[in-house]
Amino acid sequence: MAPFRWGIIGLGLIGGSIAHRLARQGLPVLGADQDPRTREQARASGIFEDVLDPPALVAAAEGVILATPVGAIEELLRTLPWRPGQVVLDTGSTKRRVVAAMGKLPDGVGAVGGHPMAGRETSGFEAADPDLFVGRPFLLVPTSRTTPEAAARAEELARLLGARPLWMEAETHDRQVAWISHLPYVTAMALVAAVEATGDPALWEIAASGFRDATRVAASDPRMMGEVIRSNADEVVAALEALLRILEAWRAALKASPPSLPPEWPRLAARRRGWSRGA
């Protein structure tokens, strides 16, 4: 039996890493990307059976992975010539809008929302890494178009990538990633903004590992991350409001006379160390 043929639309860090991983295992992969330079890199890599335009890829692939920004995923779901029996999976960072768009696909198309919990602040096909997903959760979200075959293919893909498939509903997904992905990005950007607002160039000269680690994700593509944040704005605002309440309480403790430290800091430090060991 011929192996299942996946096509990947969007060959940046995530799409390119998926392609490298599948090709490493000898599986046929088709690719598509709107950027001419990325298409050239993809062809030169030798890992693709072919690099096509999106409609041609959809016509040729049995399964299609949409690894583009969230807004583009919605547009591709609306406009590409999907056919019954095809499997569609996305890798977007938010799920409610994507799942709603998947629900409007033609009858017979099997669709699953997906989100590999792996990434870096670097981007582009040149940053792709076939081991990016190893040991990481690959979140899978059911839709009204999730067939048994689509669910099985999505789980199989996650395992081929070395990841751990984990199912959850779209609402749960967006609430949870607001806390552990989107809030850290906004917070990192705020730290950079706060240092910049001092107007003191010497701070950038002496900043070391603490500032670097706390602001790493602020180096991510702001256009891509901005779209993600907007698509999950209600959940991000709720997380920000909770964070602001914590910071206000800590500010009050430090403004007291004499200043006091939050008593929960030792517990929180132990929690963070324990999570690092288990991650």
N, C-alpha and C positions, 0 to 999 in steps of 0.2 A: 504494500500500500504506500502511495506517495505521501511524504510528510505534509502536514498542514502548512499552508503558505500564508505567512503574515505579511502585510504591507504596513509601513509606518509613514504617516504624514506628519512632518515636523522632525527634523534631524538635528536638533540641538543636543544639549547635555543628556536629557532623558531619552529622547527618541534614538539618538546615536548610541547611547549605552545599551539600550535594548537590542538594537541591531547588531552591535559587536558581540553581545552575549549569545544571541541566537545563531549568528554565523559561526562563532567559535564551536558550536555544537553541531555544525554541519547542516543547519536548517536553512531552507530558502527564504530570503527576505527581499521584499521590494521596498523602495524608498521614494519619498517625494518631499520637496521643500520649495518654498516660494523664493528663496534667496539663491541667485545664480552661483555665488561663490561656494555656498554650502553644497549645492548639487555637484559642482566640480570636485569638491573634497570627497563627497560620497562616492562618486564614480571612481576616483583615483584610489580609494581605500581598498577596492576589490572585494568588499564583503557583501555587496548587493547583487542579486540576480539581475536587477535592472533598476534604473532610476527614472521615474515617469512623472507625468503631471497627475494631480489628484484624481480626476475622473478616470484616467486610464488605469491607475493603481487600483481603484475601487472595482473596476471591471475585471481585473486580473487576480486579485487576492481573495482568499477564502475568509480571512480575518483581517480587520483593519484597526490599527492602533492610532488614535488621534493624540499626538504628543505636541500640540500647539498651545498657545495661551488660551485661557478660558473663553474669551470672546470669539476667537477664531474657531474653537471647537463647536460652539453653538451654530455658527454660520455654516461650517462644513456639514454638520448634521442636517441642516435645513436644505442644503443645495446639492449635495453629491448624489449620484445615481445609485442609491442603495438597492440591493436585490434580495428577495426572500432566500433564506438559508445562510445569509452572510452573518458573521459575528463582528460586532463593533465594540471596542473598548477605548476609553479615553484615559489620560493620565493627569487630568487637571487637578488643581489644588483646592477647588471648591466643587460641591456636587449638586446642590439643589437645582440650580438653573440648568446644568447639564442633564441631570436626570429628567427634568421636565421636557427638555428638547428631545431626549431619546424616546420619550413616550409618544412623540409624534412621528417616529419613523414608520415606514411602510410595514404592513403586516408581514410577518415571517422573518423580519430582521431581528436577530438576537443581540441585545445590547446590555452591557454591564458598565457601570461607572467604576473607574479605577483611580488609585492615587498611590504610587510607590513612595513610601516615606524615606526618601533618600534624595540628597541633592547637595549642591555646593554653591558658593557664591560665584564660581566661574560658569561660563556658558559657552554654547557653540559646539559644533561637531568635533572640533579639535580637542575639546575637554572631555569627550566621551570616554567612559571607563567600563569595560565589561563586568567588572566586579563591584560596580556601584551599589547594587541591590542586595548583595550577599548578606544574609542574616537579618535583613531589614523587613519590617512589616510592609505588605502590599495590600492596601485597603481596597476592598471590593464592595460595591454598592448596588443592590438590586434595583431594577427598574420595571416598569410595566411591560417591557420588551425582553426581559431576561428569561430565556428558554433554558431548559436543562443542559442543552449542548453549549450554549453561551457561557453558563456558569462553570461548566466543566473545563471549557477552553480557557477561561480567565484564570481559574485555579492552576491549570497546567502551565500557563504562561508564567505566572508568578513563581512557581517552583523551578521552571527552566532558568529563570533569572537568579535563582538562589535565594529568593525571598520567601516570606511566610504569609500566605493568603489569610486575610482576616475580613470577615463580612460585617457590615454595619449599615444602618439606614442613613439616608442623605442628611437628614436633620441632625442626627448624632454626629456624623462626620464633620459637618461644618461647625458645630458648636465646639467639638474637641480640638480641631485643628486651629480654630481661632486662638485657643489658649497656648498650644505648644508649637505653633508655627507662625501665625500671623502677628500675635502680640509680641513675640520676641523680635520680629522684624521691625515693627513700629517702635519698640523700645530702643533697639539698637540705633535706629535713625535719630531718635530723640537725644541719645547720648552724644552722637556726632554733632547734632545741631547745638546742643548745650555748650560743647567745647568750642565750636566755631563762634558762637555768640559772645564768648569772652573777648574775642579780638586779640588774643595773645598767641602769636605764632610759635612761641617757645614751647607751648603745650604739645604741639605736634612733634617737636624735636625730642622730647623726653618720654612721650607715651611709649609704653612697653607692652608686655604680654597681657596684663589685665585689661587694658583698654582694647587691645587688638582682639582678644577672645570675646569680650562682651559686645563688640561691634562688628564681628566678622560678617554677619549676614547683611549688614548695611551696604556692603559692596555689591550686592546682587543688582541685577538690571532693574532700575526703578520703574521703567515702563511696564515690564512684566509683573513685578510685584504690586505695582499700583493697581493694575487690573484685578489681580487676585484680591487685594484688600477691598476694593470697591464691590466686588461680587459677593463679599461676605461681610459687608459693612455693619449690619445689625449685630452680628455675633462679635465682631471686633470691638465695637463700641461698648458692648456689655463687659467684655474682658478688660478693656481700658478703664472703665468706671470702677471695676473691682480693684484694679491695680492702683488707681489714684486714691482710693480709700485707704489702702495699705500704706502708701507713701505718705499720705496726710497724717496718719497715726504715728508713723515713724518720725516725721518732721516734728510733730508735737512733742514726742519723747526727747528729741535732741535739743529742742528749744527750751525745755524745762530747766529749772535751776535747782540743783545741778543737772546737767544733761544725763539722760539715762539711755541705755541701749535696749532695743526690743528684746524681751525675754525669750522670744521664740527663735532667735537666731541660732543658738546651738542645735536645736531640733531640726531646723531647716538645713543647716550645714550637713548634719548627719544624713538627712533624707537625700540630699544631692549626692553625697559620697556613695551612699548605697545604690542609688540609681546608676551612677557611673560604672560601678562594678558589675551591675546586671545588664547594662546596655549592650 
